[in-house]
Amino acid sequence: MQTKFNEANLTIRDELEQDYQKVFNLNQMAFGQNSEAELVDKLRQNKVNTVSLVAEADKETVGHIMLSEMHTSDSISVKILGLAPMAVHPDCQQKGIGSKLVYEAISRAKSKSIDAIFVLGYPTYYPKFGFQSAKQHNIVSEYDVPDDTFMVLSLSNNALEILSGKTVRYSKEFSEL
Ligand SMILES: CC(C)(COP(=O)(O)OP(=O)(O)OC[C@H]1O[C@@H](n2cnc3c(N)ncnc32)[C@H](O)[C@@H]1OP(=O)(O)O)[C@@H](O)C(=O)NCCC(=O)NCCS
């Protein structure tokens, strides 16, 4: 695709059924493999995708982000989501589309009264949205990952206190990757 990306024509909106194939292709292209594209399909099929947004410019799908349900080791009264995967068309990266997707996804999560969002990703990218090291708040991932790559963004007053000392888990679809 030769994308003549024009920022003025960029819209971020909820994903629709008609987007599914384009979103699959986008994830496949951005990651250079099928795993993340298939993960998106599974999360959607199993209805654990709480937020799924597409970035569209001139009717081309140029970005996608998904937030899906996460769980804690104990049953506690917080609603948490994991940000993954996120993809921007290789022709359109480094133009702020990813950032717009993250900001909009956070806004959607707030409107759904979500308490916190977790992400496993680049420690240089996500702090600008307010994500902090989860380890710093004594929250552990089920995966053995470097401390600074597993991050949390609190959206409610006492979410981090409630989550402190807990292990948080992605939906089972992630471990089937
Ligand atoms: C990560 C991604 C979604 C960012 O989208 P984007 O539209 O380019 O993002 P923005 O323009 O808002 O910001 C660009 C930032 O991406 C970050 N980034 C992208 N690739 C990165 C990498 N491999 N390592 C570290 N940071 C990276 C940088 O911090 C960059 O910031 P800079 O402008 O200070 O250099 C996009 O690069 C992508 O689709 N990559 C392939 C798939 C992927 O890795 N997804 C994320 C994991 S789920």
PDBQT file of the ligand as one rigid body, heavy atoms in Angstrom, charges set to zero:
ROOT
HETATM    1  C1  LIG A 201       4.817   0.777  18.226  1.00  0.00    +0.000 C 
HETATM    2  C2  LIG A 201       3.953   1.459  17.168  1.00  0.00    +0.000 C 
HETATM    3  C3  LIG A 201       2.496   1.018  17.326  1.00  0.00    +0.000 C 
HETATM    4  C4  LIG A 201       4.065   2.974  17.373  1.00  0.00    +0.000 C 
HETATM    5  O1  LIG A 201       3.211   3.618  16.452  1.00  0.00    +0.000 OA
HETATM    6  P1  LIG A 201       3.573   5.064  15.867  1.00  0.00    +0.000 P 
HETATM    7  O2  LIG A 201       2.393   5.606  15.182  1.00  0.00    +0.000 OA
HETATM    8  O3  LIG A 201       4.842   4.979  15.098  1.00  0.00    +0.000 OA
HETATM    9  O4  LIG A 201       3.843   5.840  17.239  1.00  0.00    +0.000 OA
HETATM   10  P2  LIG A 201       4.045   7.377  17.467  1.00  0.00    +0.000 P 
HETATM   11  O5  LIG A 201       4.295   8.068  16.168  1.00  0.00    +0.000 OA
HETATM   12  O6  LIG A 201       2.956   7.862  18.336  1.00  0.00    +0.000 OA
HETATM   13  O7  LIG A 201       5.357   7.388  18.334  1.00  0.00    +0.000 OA
HETATM   14  C5  LIG A 201       6.555   6.837  17.804  1.00  0.00    +0.000 C 
HETATM   15  C6  LIG A 201       7.287   6.212  18.975  1.00  0.00    +0.000 C 
HETATM   16  O8  LIG A 201       7.211   4.798  18.899  1.00  0.00    +0.000 OA
HETATM   17  C7  LIG A 201       8.211   4.264  19.741  1.00  0.00    +0.000 C 
HETATM   18  N1  LIG A 201       8.742   3.040  19.143  1.00  0.00    +0.000 N 
HETATM   19  C8  LIG A 201       8.400   2.471  17.957  1.00  0.00    +0.000 A 
HETATM   20  N2  LIG A 201       9.115   1.355  17.756  1.00  0.00    +0.000 NA
HETATM   21  C9  LIG A 201       9.904   1.202  18.819  1.00  0.00    +0.000 A 
HETATM   22  C10 LIG A 201      10.874   0.248  19.178  1.00  0.00    +0.000 A 
HETATM   23  N3  LIG A 201      11.149  -0.812  18.385  1.00  0.00    +0.000 N 
HETATM   24  N4  LIG A 201      11.511   0.412  20.367  1.00  0.00    +0.000 NA
HETATM   25  C11 LIG A 201      11.235   1.460  21.166  1.00  0.00    +0.000 A 
HETATM   26  N5  LIG A 201      10.342   2.418  20.862  1.00  0.00    +0.000 NA
HETATM   27  C12 LIG A 201       9.680   2.287  19.698  1.00  0.00    +0.000 A 
HETATM   28  C13 LIG A 201       9.251   5.338  19.889  1.00  0.00    +0.000 C 
HETATM   29  O9  LIG A 201       9.259   5.688  21.277  1.00  0.00    +0.000 OA
HETATM   30  C14 LIG A 201       8.752   6.513  19.055  1.00  0.00    +0.000 C 
HETATM   31  O10 LIG A 201       9.004   7.686  19.768  1.00  0.00    +0.000 OA
HETATM   32  P3  LIG A 201       9.894   8.855  19.138  1.00  0.00    +0.000 P 
HETATM   33  O11 LIG A 201       8.954   9.606  18.262  1.00  0.00    +0.000 OA
HETATM   34  O12 LIG A 201      10.325   9.588  20.347  1.00  0.00    +0.000 OA
HETATM   35  O13 LIG A 201      11.002   8.207  18.365  1.00  0.00    +0.000 OA
HETATM   36  C15 LIG A 201       4.448   1.121  15.726  1.00  0.00    +0.000 C 
HETATM   37  O14 LIG A 201       5.824   1.427  15.645  1.00  0.00    +0.000 OA
HETATM   38  C16 LIG A 201       4.230  -0.320  15.326  1.00  0.00    +0.000 C 
HETATM   39  O15 LIG A 201       3.170  -0.693  14.806  1.00  0.00    +0.000 OA
HETATM   40  N6  LIG A 201       5.265  -1.168  15.532  1.00  0.00    +0.000 N 
HETATM   41  C17 LIG A 201       5.177  -2.581  15.158  1.00  0.00    +0.000 C 
HETATM   42  C18 LIG A 201       4.241  -3.335  16.072  1.00  0.00    +0.000 C 
HETATM   43  C19 LIG A 201       4.611  -3.140  17.559  1.00  0.00    +0.000 C 
HETATM   44  O16 LIG A 201       5.779  -3.288  17.928  1.00  0.00    +0.000 OA
HETATM   45  N7  LIG A 201       3.582  -2.837  18.392  1.00  0.00    +0.000 N 
HETATM   46  C20 LIG A 201       3.793  -2.519  19.797  1.00  0.00    +0.000 C 
HETATM   47  C21 LIG A 201       3.798  -3.686  20.670  1.00  0.00    +0.000 C 
HETATM   48  S1  LIG A 201       2.174  -4.299  21.014  1.00  0.00    +0.000 SA
ENDROOT
TORSDOF 0
